[in-house]
């Protein structure tokens, strides 16, 4: 009887161990599936924001004293960073740059490598870094509210201005158009502050709802 009881207990023990292993495998499969779902959603959202930035380039008007137009791109870049986070925000703008560099007419002045060498090339190159900065800071300050997100967005604007003004200075010097730091800033940064601040505020306000809709926590 003792031998039989021991065999039964051993059998039950093995069955219990098997159930536990199956439960662990099921949990791991569920976690893997959830991870794959999140990755797919993130990549699709990044591509969607790349397309949105291309549409933003079509929303533009020109000031008479600078070759740099006012466009909707900056808003799209900031929104991408705040909604997607730093890494996916960067991915979205890298996709946008790759599409334009490949020749698709997604930039304000069309597409192709030549567009990156024009007066707005610096801004375009700065877009991925701006999305990364805005996204990383807004994620870090997520619990601090809209004010912190606005500051994060303005950090993205500062990055865009830094890249844009630096390249604009090189481009201007190359064609002999503008001389001096003041002249460069007057044409590449100062006129756009009044429109980019509201863009940053709007992106900061809209980001939480869009992030929740995409299930990006």
Residue pairs with C-beta under 8 A, 6 or more apart in sequence:
38 215
38 216
41 214
41 215
41 216
42 84
42 88
42 216
43 88
43 91
45 83
45 84
45 88
45 92
45 214
45 216
46 80
46 84
46 88
46 89
46 91
46 92
46 95
47 92
47 95
48 92
49 76
49 79
49 80
49 83
49 84
49 89
49 92
49 93
50 92
50 93
50 95
50 96
50 99
52 76
52 79
52 80
53 73
53 76
53 77
53 80
53 92
53 93
53 96
53 106
53 127
54 96
54 99
54 100
54 104
54 106
55 72
55 76
56 71
56 72
56 73
56 74
56 75
56 76
57 71
57 72
57 73
57 106
57 107
57 108
58 72
59 71
59 72
60 69
60 70
60 71
60 72
60 108
61 69
61 70
62 69
62 70
63 69
63 70
63 191
65 186
65 187
65 191
66 186
66 187
66 188
66 191
67 118
67 119
67 120
67 187
68 119
68 120
68 123
68 164
68 168
68 187
68 188
68 192
69 108
69 120
70 191
70 192
70 195
71 108
73 108
73 123
73 127
74 157
74 160
74 192
74 196
74 199
75 199
75 202
75 203
77 89
77 93
77 127
77 130
77 131
77 134
77 156
77 160
78 130
78 131
78 134
78 153
78 156
78 157
78 199
78 200
78 203
78 204
79 203
79 206
79 207
79 210
80 88
80 89
80 92
80 93
80 131
80 135
81 89
81 130
81 131
81 132
81 133
81 134
81 135
81 136
81 138
81 152
81 153
81 156
82 89
82 134
82 135
82 138
82 149
82 152
82 153
82 203
82 204
82 207
82 211
83 89
83 207
83 210
83 211
83 214
83 216
84 91
84 92
84 131
84 135
84 211
84 216
85 135
85 136
85 138
85 139
85 216
86 131
86 132
86 133
86 134
86 135
86 136
86 139
87 132
87 135
88 135
88 216
89 128
89 131
89 132
89 134
89 135
90 128
90 129
90 131
90 132
90 135
92 131
93 127
93 128
93 130
93 131
94 128
96 106
96 127
97 124
97 125
97 127
97 128
99 106
99 111
100 106
100 107
100 111
100 112
100 115
100 116
100 124
101 111
101 112
101 113
101 116
102 111
103 111
103 112
104 111
105 111
107 115
107 120
107 124
108 120
109 115
109 118
109 120
115 121
115 124
116 124
116 125
117 171
118 171
119 168
119 171
119 172
120 164
121 167
121 171
122 163
122 164
122 165
122 166
122 167
122 168
122 171
123 160
123 163
123 164
123 167
125 163
125 167
126 159
126 160
126 162
126 163
126 164
127 160
129 159
129 163
130 156
130 157
130 159
130 160
130 163
131 156
133 152
133 155
133 156
133 159
134 152
134 153
134 155
134 156
134 203
135 152
136 152
137 148
137 151
137 152
137 155
138 148
138 149
138 152
138 153
138 204
138 207
141 148
141 149
141 151
141 152
142 148
146 204
146 205
149 203
149 204
149 207
149 208
150 200
150 201
150 204
152 204
153 199
153 200
153 201
153 203
153 204
154 197
154 200
156 200
157 196
157 197
157 199
157 200
161 188
161 189
161 192
164 188
164 189
165 184
165 185
165 188
165 189
168 178
168 184
168 187
168 188
169 178
169 181
169 184
169 188
171 177
172 178
172 179
172 183
172 184
172 187
173 179
178 184
178 187
211 217
